Every structure is written in C-alpha cells, then in structure tokens.
Amino acid sequence: GAVVSQHPSRVICKSGTSVKIECRSLDFQATTMFWYRQFPKQSLMLMATSNEGSKATYEQGVEKDKFLINHASLTLSTLTVTSAHPEDSSFYICSASRTGYTNYGYTFGSGTRLTVV
Amino acid sequence: GQNIDQPTEMTATEGAIVQINCTYQTSGFNGLFWYQQHAGEAPTFLSYNVLDGLEEKGRFSSFLSRSKGYSYLLLKELQMKDSASYLCAVRGPGGGNKLTFGTGTQLKVEL
C-alpha cells in the first residue's frame, strides 16, 4: 500500500534555529503534498499546498518566509521552520495526494513533534 | 470560506452505539471524509461520502446529506480501542484537492 515516510518523528531545537522536516513517498509519485499543523487537542490546520516543481500555495496567516516548503521531486517534499520560536512548537503532518488509489488519494505521514526551547 | 463543526467531546459505553455529527458550510464541496486519530499519530482513513446516503463498512457507517450540509459517523459495538479523536474533513472547493478538517471530536469509551 501507499506509504509516506516522515522524518524526524520528534525534534527539539533551540529558539532561533531552523528545523527541516522531510516527507517521502516510498512507492508512488506524490503530485501534491499538503502540510498541516496541529496544536494539542485541536484539529489539523492546513498550512500550505505544494505541487512538484512549483511554488507552494500558503493558507492565509501562514508566513511563507518562515515556513519554507520545497517539493523538488515527485517523491520528496520538505518543510523548513526557520528561526523557530517556542510558539512554533506543534505537531506537523504531511499528506500526499494522488488520484485513483486507495483512501481516495490521501496518504498521511506519521507526523513530527517539534519542541522549541 | 470553510466552516466545519463537530462536538468537542463525547463519552460512550463499551458495546454501545455512538453517532458523531459534522455540519459544514463550505464554498465548494467535492466529498467528505472521516478519519480516526490517536494522540500523537497520523489520521487513519475511515470513510468517504460524495453522494447522499449511507456508506457502511463493518462497525463504521457514515451518512451524508449535501442539501443540509450534514454528515455523521456511526460507530457500533464500541470497543475501548475506539477511544480517539474523530475528524470530519471536506474536500474542495471546486475541483480542488485540498482537505479542510473540522474541529474534531474526542471520543472516550468507558466500561
């Protein structure tokens, strides 16, 4: 079945540093990747949508210069949280989209718990 | 814009039936999904509705009424492991592939 590998699963970083999160589709080509953020006891909030080879589309209120998204290939998308601050501490999840497959085309990564200290 | 509402919390007894409601007001509609999510894990796909009516899959059923902007997830023969968060998500608008998630319902199953 379709698998999206997301790394790291947990990361602790110091305030002011940058953190890169990778999502890799292992057995299919992810034409579109969605990046979500989830705060404790809240739902998933869409941050941005990225299509391979083009610039990401950010949701309203999400700073594109702070959350850098790269989707350079059909199997890899990365989210870089730049100059992280404690308020960026959250659970980040990617979801790869493709048509005509199981789960109606959405495969989620296992998530990354980011803690900024 | 997108507005998707669910009850925040529900409690039910093991072996019972529970219905989790979801109402939505969206600028476009191209299908509704239900996901289960345990704390600290990724969401797991449960069901998909794009036409009105009931979709049944084992202990889980999902219903959709597009005219009312309403869906529910029905869980039968509840088990302790069903304690989780249940997320309703709408795909759209238009032909877009974007999923917008509801507020989520935390279900607690008790003995």
Interface residues (C-beta under 8 A of the other chain):
Chain A: T32 F34 Y36 K41 Q42 S43 L44 M45 L46 T49 F91 I93 S95 S97 N103 Y104 G105 Y106 F108 G109 S110 G111 R113
Chain B: G31 F33 G40 E41 A42 P43 F45 Y48 L87 N97 K98 L99 T100 F101 G102 T103 G104 Q106
